[in-house]
Structure formats: structure tokens, C-alpha cells
Amino acid sequence: MFDLAVVGGTASQTGVGGVSMRGGYGYLTPKYGLVLDNLLSVKVVTADGQVLSASPNEHPDLFWAIRGAGANIGVAAELRFQAHTQPNMVWCGTMTFIPEKVNEVVEALNGALFHPHGDAAAQCVFALSPDSKTPVVTTVLFFNGPEEEGRIHFSGLVGLECISMNMEMRPYAKANTLLDDAVPPGGRKKIIGVKVVPPIRPDFASELLMQIVRKLAAAPELANSCLEIDYFDLSKAYGVSITETAFPSRTRTLNGTIILQWTNPSKDEDFIAWGDKIQNMCENEVRQAGHKPDKLVSTFFGYTYRNNMTPEGMFGVNADALLKVKRQYDPDNVFNKLNPLEQCG
């Protein structure tokens, strides 16, 4: 009705509070940055029951901390975002390829990562076909404009032979439903974040696919699991100073997730340990590319007490300032379940 939109996630089931407080990456991120960078104000319920308005002008220290460490500081009860002009129709959908095409797919995605106006975004998913349970490489493509321009931008992919292609002009509101079927509600789940350095080496992508396929074939209970990599140009995100908000993960890497899904509780340790091995593979690749791996807080990483992470390990250069805000608004450490700031006392 108003041709406006805010930056959001890429799955419609994602909660607004969670994606906003811990970064937030979506199809509009290349154009407008992170979800939390588009926050104008937040109404926060603090540990002692106060309801405070946090913004650049009111409780700016709380506003700084809530953007990146919200779960540690208080409850975000109301969020106000900057809206952007957004045409209703976008060119988006999926293309699915046989696994032998993985090198060509990755090379094409590498070439399509940047768009001069931030109008393009893509995702690459390694999984089993939901119908035949055979390995497939699926791309989710998003172009914020007409089909003709989208086909030109993604020409490297559009020109490849594929199993299926479901690309069309769709209402913008439908774009973030394209991955919903990949993560249905219910069951046991674990999302493990990974980071990779662009351009992704096709040989490394092929190795990842082989590892995914091998494990899913050996453990049929994991058949609905997948590895997903976001091909989002993050220039807008890392163009913001790390100290501008509590959010620390403004690096020149691409994000991905190992989405594990199973049902048997007795398999928890085995399956999560395997997911950690895939994460370690990605960390080694980051090292080989000349970068230092980290597990800084973002939408893609979740920690608990068993991880024994320090404030510095989770929030980097923002740790000391964050601990100061924590002591002011939550001195008794009421909010301690996610990214626990154990050194706040």
C-alpha cells in the first residue's frame, strides 16, 4: 500500500526481536545495511522492571548496547525502524542444480556478489532434494528490480543448465518465504554459524558439499539438514565503525549456517559435533585466505555457558564498554542465557 519496507531476515518465521538485536541480515542488507543499523529507537524493559525509551537522544548508552547485545541487557518490547522506499514487485526465486555443477554455480555466485546499487542478493544451499533425497545445489536469487536487469546481473547462473528454475516477479513480501520449507517448525534443531571469505574457492565448496552429502547419507535422520551460505554484499555493514554499536561482527566475510534437524535426543552430541567439524573446516579455509577466524556475536552464532566464551571473545573491542552498560542496567546478571557476560560483576 505504501511501497515501503524495512530490512528484515530471509525466513518468515524469524523473530523480529532476535534478528534485530544480533545484527540481522536480509535481502535489503546490501542496499541499507544490517537490521540493527536501521533501528531508530527501542522500548526496553530492564532487569528491575523499568520501561525505558532508548534512542540516540534517550539513554544512548542503552541504545548502543541493545544493538548487538540485547539479550544481555533487557527485553526489547517495542522497536521502531527506518523504512525505505520499496517497489512491490521483485525478481526472485530458486534455481536447483545437480552436484556436479557446484564449481560453476559458486563461480557464478562469486561474480554476482556485488551490484552497484545494492539491488542483488543470493544464497547457496547444499542439501538433499526433499523429494528424491539425492544431493542438490540450490540457489535463492533476489533482484530488487525488473526481470530483464536481474537476468543480466545473474547471467552466469541463468546460463547454466539446471534441474529446475522457479524465478519470477513476486511481491516483495513473498521473498522471505522462499526458504521456509527448509526449516519447518518442530523437531530438534541446531544452527551453527560459519564464515567464509569471498570469493569462495570452488574446490572448497565442492569439498563442503561432499562432506554434507556423505553425512546425510550415513545418518538418514539428518536428511532435512543443510548448509546455507549468504552471498550478500556486506559493504554497508562493515562501512559502519565497530564501536558505533555493540554489534562486533563487521568483517569482510560471508555468513553461512549449518542447519541441523533431527528427532532422536540420543543423537544430539554426535550431530552437533559433526556440525562443529564443518565449522572448523570453514575456519581453516578462512585462515588459508589470510584472515583470522572469530566467533564474534552475530545472528549466526549462539553461545551457552558450556562454550566458556569470554566477553572479549564474543564482543571484541566493545567488551569493556558493554560490561559498563551491563553493570548499570543489569547488575545482578538477570539476563544470562545467551552470550552470558559472566565477568559483569
N, C-alpha and C positions, 0 to 999 in steps of 0.2 A: 504493500500500500504506500509506504513512504520511500521505497528504494534506498533503505539504509541497512547497514549490518555492523555488527561488532566482531572483532576477532574471536574465534571460538576454536574448539577442538575438531577432530576428524572422525569422531564416532558420536552418534546422537545420545548414547547412554552416559557419556562422560558428565560428571557433576560439575556445575559451574564453579562452585567454591574451590574444589580441588584443583581444577585445571588453571584457575586464576591465581591461586596463592603460590603455585610451584612452577611458574613460568608460563606454560600454555602455548602450544604450537598448533597452527592450523593452516588452512589453505590461503588465508589472507596474511599470514606472517611475513612472506617475502615483501609484501607491499606496506604493511603497517606495523610490523614487529610482533613482540610477544603479547599474549593476552594481558599480563600484568602491567605491561608498559602502556596499555590503553585504559587503565583504571584511573578514574577521576577522584573517587572517594569511596570509603568503605565504612560502614557502621559496624563497630567491633564490640562484642561482649567480652569483657576482661575477666580474669580469674576471680576477682572479688565482686562480680556482678554488675559492674558499671557498664553502661552503654555509651560508648564514645564515638564521635564522628572523627574519622581520620582522613586527612587530605593534606595537600601542600600547605594549607593555611591553618588547619586544626590538628593538633597532635602530630606534627610532621614526623617525629621520631617513630611513632606507632605506624604511620602510613608507610614509612621507609621499610620497617621490619615486616609488616604484614605482606608486602610484595616480595615473596620468596621464602618466608618462614612463618606463614600464617598459622600453621598447625601448632607451632611452638609458642605463640603469643596470645591468641584469643580465638574467639568464634566470629567468623565473618558472617554477620546476619543480613547485611544488605550491601550490594555492590553497584556502583554507578560507573558506566563505561562511556568512553568516547565512541560515538557511532560514525560510520563513514558512508559516503555515497556508494551504493552498490546496485548495479543493474540487476534485474530479476533473473535473467537467463545467463547461464554459463555453459561452456562446453566441457563435459566431464563424463567419466565412466571408467570402464576397465578393459584391459586387453590381457589375454592369457596366452602363454607360450609353452611349448614343450621345454624340458630342462636343457636340452642340447642348445637352445638359443640363449642361455643365460649370459654368455660373454657379450653377444651382440646387444642384448637388452641393456646390460649395465653400461656398455659404451655409449649407447643412445641416450640413456638417462644422464650420464655424466655430461654429455654435450648439451642437454636441455635444462641443466640446473639453473642457469642464470637467464633472466628475462629483463630487458632494460627498464621496464615499468613495474616489475614485481608481479606480473599477472599469471605466472605459471608455477605450478607445484605438482609433485608426483610422489608416489610411494611404490616400493617394490616389495612383494610378498613371496617368500619361499614356503610352500606348503604342499599338502596333498589335495588333489581335487575332491571336493565334497561329495561328488557322485561316484567316481571310479576309484578314488583313493590312490591315484597314480600321481607322481610328482609333477608339479606345475610351477611356473613362474608367472605371477600376476602383477600387472602394473595398474595402479589407480592414477589416472591423469586428470588434472584440473587446469582449465584455462579460463581466466576471467575476461572473456570476450567472445567474439563470434567464432564459429567452427572453422572458417577459412583461415583465420590467423592462428588458431590452435593447431590445425593440421600442419601449418608451416613450421611452427615452433617445435612440435613433436614429430617432425618429418622422419627422423631417424628411427622412431618406433613405428609410426604409421606405415612405413615402407616395409616392415618385416612381416614375414608370414607368421600368422598366429592361429591358435586353436579357436579362439572366439574374440569378438570385439563388440563391446557394448557401450560405445561412445555416442553421445547425442547432446543436444541443447536441453538442459534441465533447469528448473527453478533453482536458484542458489541454495534455498533451504534444503534441497534434496542432496546436496553434495556431501554433507557429513553423515549420510546414511549408507554410503557405499560399502563401508567396512563393518556394518552392524552384524551381518550374518557370520562374520569371522569370530565374533566374541558374544555368543548368545548368553543370556542370563542362566545362573545355576551352575552347579558343579564346582570342583576345586580349580583354582586359578592362581597363577603366579606370573607377574610381569617383571621381567628383568631387563634393565636398560643396557644398551650398548652404544658406543660411539665409534664412528669410522671417519677417516679423513678423505675428503674429496680431492681428486677424482678417485673413486673406488677402483682398485685393481680388478679387472675381470677374472683373473685367475684366483684371486682371493674369494670373490663372490661365488665362483664355481666350487671352491673348497667348502665354503659355508653351506651351500646347497647340498653338497654330498653328505656332509655331517648331519644336516637336518633330515634328509631323506632316509639315511641309514638308521637313525634313532627311531624315527616314526614308524619305520617298517619293523624294527625289532621290538617296539613297545606299542602295539596297536591302540592301547588306551590313550596314547598321546596323539592319536590320528588327527584331532582337530586343532592341534597346536601349530604355530608358525613363527617365522622370523620376518619382521617388517622393518624396512628402512625408509626414513623420510628423506626425500630429495627436495628439501626446502632451502632456498637461498636465505641464510641467516644473517646477511649483512646488516639488516635493520636491528637485529638483536645484539650483535657484538659491536654495533656502532654506538651503543649506549654504554657509558662508563660502568664498570663492575660495581663501583661504590655508589652508583645512583640509586640502587635499590638493594635489598638484602639478597636478592637472587644472584648467585655467584657463577652460574654456568654460561658465560658468554664467550664461547670458544669457537674457533673456526673448524668445527667438526659437524658431521651429520649425526642425527639421533636415530636410534633404532630400538626395537623391543623384541625380546623373545617372549611370546605369549604362550605359556604352558597351560593346558587344560586337560584334566583327568578326573577320575571319580574315587579311586581307592586311596584312603588315607595312609595305608601302609607303604605307598609308593612315594610319599611326599619327599623324603630325603633323597632318594635316588633321582627323581625327576628334577628337583631343584639343583642338585649337584651337577647334573648334566647341563642344565641351563647356565650354571656358573662357568662350566668349561667353555661354552660358546662365547660367553662374555670375555673370558680370558684370551680366547683366540683373537677377538676384536682388539683387546688391549695390546696384544703383541703386534698386531698389524699397525696400530697407532704408533707404537714405538719405532717400528721399521720405517714409518713415514716421517720420523724426526720429531714427533710430538710426545709430550708427557701425559700418560693416561691419568685420569682422575675419576672420582666418584662424587663430584660436587652435586649438590641438591638440584634436581630438576624434575619435571613431570615424569621422567623416565626412570628415576631411581628412587627406591624406597628402602629405608633402613629401620631396623629394630635394635633393641639392646644387644642382641646376640652378635651384631656386627661390630660392636666395640669401636664405633667411629668417634673421632674427636670433633669438637666444634670446628676446628680448623680444617679437618678432613672433609667436612660436609659443606662449610660455608666460606672456606678460603680466607681471603683478606677481609671479609666482612665479619668474621667471627667475633672479634673483640667488641665492635660496635653493637653487634646483635646481642651479645651477652649483657651489655649495659642496658639495653632496652628490655631484655628478659627480666633482669633484676628489678626493674621499675614496675612492669605490668604483670609479672607472674613470678614473684619472689619465692613462692612455695613450690614451683615447678608442677603446677596442676596439669599443664598441657605437656605431656611427656611420652606420647605413644609413637610419634613419627619424628624422625630426626632428633632424638632426645638430646637436649642440651644439658648433659649431666654435670657440667662444670659451671652451672649458672649460680651456684650458691656462694 
